[in-house]
Amino acid sequence: MGRETDPMLGREALSGLTDKAVRHGFIQKVYGILCAQLLLTTLCGGVVMNYGEPMLRSNPGMVMFCMFASMAVSIGMMCVFMCNPSLMRSSPTNYVLLFIFTLAESVLVGFICIQYTKESVLIVTAVTAFIVLGLTLFACQTTYDFTGMGPYLMCAVLGLCGMSFVMWIAAMCGLSNSPAFRFLHLVYAGVGAIVFSFYIVYDTQLIVGGKHGTQFSIDDYCMAAISLYIDIIQLFLFLLQLFGQRR
């Protein structure tokens, strides 16, 4: 006689395989969007660096206007993401908002990179790619669950905002050339790089899901891509402040 199998066990196994397939599709979509964002940022940032450098010498006011305009668009898009998250689950609206945000961030990154030599920007880009790859592999392989660290990371970001405000006040008072200010700036950049390295691990585990306590919903593929994109861009900018050679 053949062995009898429990139909409930068969259905549970099939359900588990289906869930894994759906999650793998979600992960592929998120990283596909992320790769497109990073490619757009690289291309657009390179164009801005190439054409913005002579503009900085001839018309610095226009450069400052473009920087603040792109920053305003980026912040405005982030407010839209947070205040109306349902828009980021509705296609093609989510892709349009995603493109606008990425384009604004790309222009902003390009204008920031103008302040540094091209060689140092390329080196920091390579270092950032290496760190992101290592942190991604660590997040996927480690047995530690970082998905519960959201409140602590948010507190760290608020601390960075406080340090940034203090540095801005000091610069307004003409203290930006003092040794204490330069040391504070290095500390700020180093802490920022560490915080967003943790954020990369945190958001990667939210994307991968599975054994981790919390995860992104499969409908939040755009928000997942945006979260990881912001982490990578912020890590790059902090590393640029640490190791970049100014013109």
N, C-alpha and C positions, 0 to 999 in steps of 0.2 A: 504493500500500500504506500502511496506517496505521502510525504510529510505535509501536515496541515499548517498553514500560516495564518496568523492573526491579521484580518483585513485592516484593523485600526493601525497596526504597526506599518503596514504597507502605505496607507494614506499619509501617516506622519512622515515617513521617509520621502515620499513624493513631494509633500508640502515643503520639507526642508530643502530638497533640491531646487524646487521652484523659487523659494526665497533667496537662495544663494545666486541663482541665475539672474534674478531681478536686481539684486545688490551689485553683482558684477557689471551689469548693464549700466546701473547708476554711476558706478565708479568710473567706467570708461567714458561716460558722457561728461562727468565733472572734469576729468583730466584732459579730455579733448577740448573743452571750453577753455580750461586754464592754459593749455598750450597755445591756443589761438590768441588769448589775451597777452601772453608773454611775447609772442611773435609780433603782434601789433605794437606793443610797447617798445620792443627792440628796434623795429623799423622806424616808427614815428620818433622815438627818442634820438636815433641816429640822424634823422633828417633835421630835427630841431637843433641838435648840436652843430650840425654842419652849416646851417643857414642862420642860426641864432648868434653864433660867435661874432661875425661882423656886425650884426645888428646891435649887439651889446656895446660895441665900441662907438657906433654911429648914432644910435638912438636907444640909450639905456632906459628911458622912460617907457618906450613901447614894450621892451622886454619885461619890465616890472608889471605893466598892465596885463600882458599875456599870462604871466605867472599867476597873478591874483585872480584873473578871470578863470583860468583852468582850475585853480584851487576852489573858487566859489562853485563852479559846476560840480566838482568832485564831492564837496561837502553837501551840496543840494541833492545830488543823487543818493548819497548815503542816508540823508534824512528821508527821502522817498522810500528807500529800502526798509528802513526801520519803522516808519509810520504806516506804511501800507504794504506789508509783506505779501499780500495776496497778488499784487501786481507781478511779483517775481515768480509766480506759479502759473501765470497766464501767457501762453505763447501766441503771437510773436512779440507781445509787449515786453516780456522779460529780456528778449534778445536785443531789442532796441535800446532799452535802458542800460543793459550791460555794455553795449557798444559805446554809448555816450560816456558812461563812466570810465571805461577803459581808455577811450581817446583822450579825455580830460586828464587822467592820471599820466598817460604817456607824454603829453605835452609838458606837464608839470615836471616829470622826471627828467625830460630832455633839457629843460631850462636850468634845473638844479645841476645837472651834469656839466653844463657849460663852465661852471666855476672851477672844474677840475680838468687835469690833462687827460687826453684821450687814452693814453697808456694806462693810467691809474684806473680809469673807468672800466677798461677791458679786464684788467687784473681783478678788480673787485667783483665784476660780473662773473668771472670764472670761479672765484672763491665762493660767491653766493650760490652758484649752481652746485658746487661740490658739497657745501653744507646742507642745502635743501635735499639733495639726493641721500646723503647720509642720515639726516633726520627722518626722512620718509621711510627708509628701510628700517630704522630703529623703531619708529612708531608702529610699523606693521608687524614686527617680529617680537617686540618686548611683551612680557607678561604683565607689566605695570599698566594700569588704566589711568590715563591722564584726563579723561573726559569729565571728571568731577572737579577739575582745577579752574573752571571758568570764573568763579567769583574772585579767586586769588589773582588770576591774570588781569582781570578788570581793575582790581585795586592797584596792581603794578602799573598799568597804563595810566591811571589817574595820577599816580606818583610821578610818572614821566611828564604828564601835562603840567604838574606843579613845578617841576624842575625847569621845564621849557619856559613857563611864565616868569620865573625868577631870572633866568638867563636873558629873556627879552627886556625886563626892567633894567638889568645891569647894562645891557648894550645901549639902551636909551640914555643911561646916565654916563656913557662914555667909558665904561670899564671893560670893554671887550678885548683890550690889548694887555690886560693885567695877567700875570702868571696864574692867579687864583681862578680867573674866569676861564682860561685855557684848560686848566686842570679840571674844572667843573664840567666843561664841554666834553672832555674825554671820558669822564665818568658817566655823563649823560648818554653819550653814544654807546659806550660799552654795556651799560645796563639795558639800553634799548635793544641792542643786538641780542642779548641774552633773553629778554622778555619775548621778543618775536620769534626766537628759536623755539621757545616753549610753545608759543602759539601755533607754529607749524606742526609740532607733534600733536598738540591738542586737536586742531582742526583735521589733521589727517586721520586720527582715530575716530572722530565724528563722521568722517566720510566713509571710512572702511566699515565701521559698525561691527556686526558679528558679536564677539565675546565682550565688547566694551559696553559699559552701562548705559551710555547715551549715544545717539547717532542722529544724523540728518535724515529727514524724511526723503523718500525717493522723489517727491515733487519739488524739493528744494535744491535741485541740481545747480541752478544759477547762483543762489546764495552760498552754496558750498564752494563753488568756483571763485566767487568774489572774496569770500573769507580767506581762502588760501592765497589768492592773488595779492590781497592787501598785506598778508603776512610776509610774503616773499619780497614785495616792493619795499616795505618798511625795513626788513632785514638788510636789503641792498643799500638803502639810503643811510642807515646807521653805520654799516661797514664802510661806506664811502666817506663818512665823516671821520672814522677812525684811521683809515689807511689811505684815503685818497690824497693825491698831491694837488694842492691848489695852484692855479695859474699865477 
